[in-house]
Structures are given as structure tokens and as C-alpha cells.
Amino acid sequence: MAVVFERPKALCDVPLHYCPGCTHGIVHRLVAEVIDEMGIEGETVGVCPVGCSVFAYDYFNCDMIEAPHGRAPAVATGVKRSNPDKFVFTYQGDGDLAAIGTAETVHVGARGENIVVIFINNTIYGMTGGQMAPTTLIGQVTQTTPFGRDSQLAGNPIRVCEMMATLSGTALAQRVAVDTVPHIRETKKAIRKAFENQKEKRGLSIVEVLSTCPTNWGLSPIDAIKRLQDEMIPYYPLGVYKDITAEGGNK
Ligand SMILES: Cc1ncc(C[n+]2csc(CCOP(=O)(O)OP(=O)(O)O)c2C)c(N)n1
């Protein structure tokens, strides 16, 4: 019988704890598929964050390290520098990467650390019950912005890919989404490119994945996908913000 569907070997055979409609599971699978396709399971070290994906060490079948909140890029720096032949990736939410971990994120770009950063932008702190994140959209209701995010009070949402693209050590800064099958395929290509960049020692690759959090947004999984399309993509346009391998060096 033809096999039409298989769990990637780089994912463990365990149930994930994510809420219905949460897209963390899709992104886990894409990272695992890339690890399988490149045949690097035994050479990969993941660094998982504090946030909903805190248990990623139970899900990925490669070596995993747990970092303190926001510090995954710093931990990954140490792992990569001491094990330059390993593939090292971080997997981080927007509270983790763009709030408490902003400094670590910016400086791995400035230093051009040869690592992959997978950045899950769901415009909210998921694990702690839905507080405002740096990526929360203007007007978005959260636990800490019950009348909607007000720019006078809380500033404007940070566009991480655009910011990271300004740093000289960034090799790839690309924003993708997991709302449709074509976008999911695009996301996988971006993740593959990021890992290939690491193989070629090109520097930091960051892939920002627009994701959903139906539970904390108070939406059904389908309405959450619709919100991603109608509200997130207009503010966070998909695309390649920097790619040093593209013609002209920096698209
Ligand atoms: C030093 C520290 N500060 C605060 C917390 C509480 N905390 C746990 S998860 C989290 C936010 C996670 O949100 P995000 O990174 O967006 O990931 P998500 O849960 O949405 O995937 C916070 C503030 C903590 N665990 N440690």
C-alpha cells in the first residue's frame, strides 16, 4: 500500500498539548520535515522558549535545551559557538522574542550568529492567558488592553522582520503564514532556506510565522484564520525582507 501520510521522524510519537486550531503544531511539523529531509536529526540542537511551546523538548526528536524566557538566542549562540558543526535553531513566541528577549534577538543579528530563529507571531502572550505582546495590533483586545491596544499608551506593534533586516549579520529575514496550504508550503521553503543558510555559514536566519491563538483571541479556529488574513497580514506583510543569497545581495 502506498504511504500517503507519515509523522516526520524528527517529531516524537506523542500527543501535543496545544489548543484546537493553534498553529504551533503545524510549524513543529514543518521544522521536523526539514530536519528529516536534510538528514540532520542527529546533528540538530533546538532551543525552546518559555511560552506555549515550552514543551517542545518533548516533541522534537533531536537534542533540545530549555532556555530562560527570551534568552534562547543567547543559549543558541553558546551551543553553536562551542559546536560549530551542529545545526542550532530557536523556536520562540512573540512575547519571548520581542519583549523580554528583544536584546538577545537584536544582538544575534548584529553579531551574525550562524543560527536559525523560528519566530511565532500570534500577536499575544498565549501561555499566560492572553496579555498584550509587542506585536499586539492597535485596537486588539487582550487581558491587559481590555479596551483595545492604544498607541498613545502602549506604542505601536513591532515589525520584527523589518527590524532584523536592518542588521548586517542577518542573512535571511522572511515573514510567512500558516493560514492556507500554499502559505504553509511557502513557510516550509523558508525554514529549509534558513537551515541551508546555516549549513553554508551565512549568518542569522529568522523566519517569522504569522500564527493563530484561537483560545486567547476568543475565536473559533476558522475565525482565527480569517483574523490572521484580514487583520494581521495587512499590518505584517508577507515576504522576504532580506536575503543575502538573492540577486543583488539584499532583496
Ligand atoms: C522571567 C519570566 N518572566 C515572565 C514569565 C511568564 N511568562 C511565561 S510565558 C510568557 C509569554 C509567552 O508568550 P509568547 O512568547 O508570545 O508565546 P506563546 O505562549 O504565545 O506561544 C510569560 C510572560 C516567565 N515564565 N519568566
The ligand as a Tripos MOL2 file, in Angstrom:
@<TRIPOS>MOLECULE
LIG
   26    27     1     0     0
SMALL
NO_CHARGES

@<TRIPOS>ATOM
      1 C1         11.3660   35.6350   33.5260 C.3       1 LIG1
      2 C2          9.9380   35.2940   33.2350 C.ar      1 LIG1
      3 N1          9.0400   36.2950   33.0810 N.ar      1 LIG1
      4 C3          7.7440   36.0220   32.8160 C.ar      1 LIG1
      5 C4          7.3340   34.7220   32.7000 C.ar      1 LIG1
      6 C5          5.8770   34.4240   32.4160 C.3       1 LIG1
      7 N2          5.6180   34.0170   31.0460 N.ar      1 LIG1
      8 C6          5.5370   32.7220   30.6990 C.ar      1 LIG1
      9 S1          5.1390   32.5160   29.0870 S.2       1 LIG1
     10 C7          5.0730   34.1790   28.8250 C.ar      1 LIG1
     11 C8          4.6900   34.7640   27.4920 C.3       1 LIG1
     12 C9          4.6840   33.7950   26.3710 C.3       1 LIG1
     13 O1          4.1340   34.3690   25.2360 O.3       1 LIG1
     14 P1          4.7700   34.1730   23.8100 P.3       1 LIG1
     15 O2          6.2400   34.2460   23.8820 O.co2     1 LIG1
     16 O3          4.0900   35.1400   22.9060 O.co2     1 LIG1
     17 O4          4.4440   32.6760   23.4020 O.3       1 LIG1
     18 P2          3.0610   31.9130   23.2360 P.3       1 LIG1
     19 O5          2.7110   31.4120   24.6100 O.co2     1 LIG1
     20 O6          2.0480   32.8630   22.6830 O.co2     1 LIG1
     21 O7          3.3770   30.8040   22.2780 O.co2     1 LIG1
     22 C10         5.3520   34.8710   30.0020 C.ar      1 LIG1
     23 C11         5.3290   36.3390   30.1430 C.3       1 LIG1
     24 C12         8.2930   33.7050   32.8670 C.ar      1 LIG1
     25 N3          7.9500   32.4120   32.7450 N.pl3     1 LIG1
     26 N4          9.5720   34.0130   33.1300 N.ar      1 LIG1
@<TRIPOS>BOND
     1     1     2 1
     2     2     3 ar
     3     2    26 ar
     4     3     4 ar
     5     4     5 ar
     6     5     6 1
     7     5    24 ar
     8     6     7 1
     9     7     8 ar
    10     7    22 ar
    11     8     9 ar
    12     9    10 ar
    13    10    11 1
    14    10    22 ar
    15    11    12 1
    16    12    13 1
    17    13    14 1
    18    14    15 2
    19    14    16 1
    20    14    17 1
    21    17    18 1
    22    18    19 2
    23    18    20 1
    24    18    21 1
    25    22    23 1
    26    24    25 1
    27    24    26 ar
@<TRIPOS>SUBSTRUCTURE
     1 LIG1         1 GROUP 0 **** ****
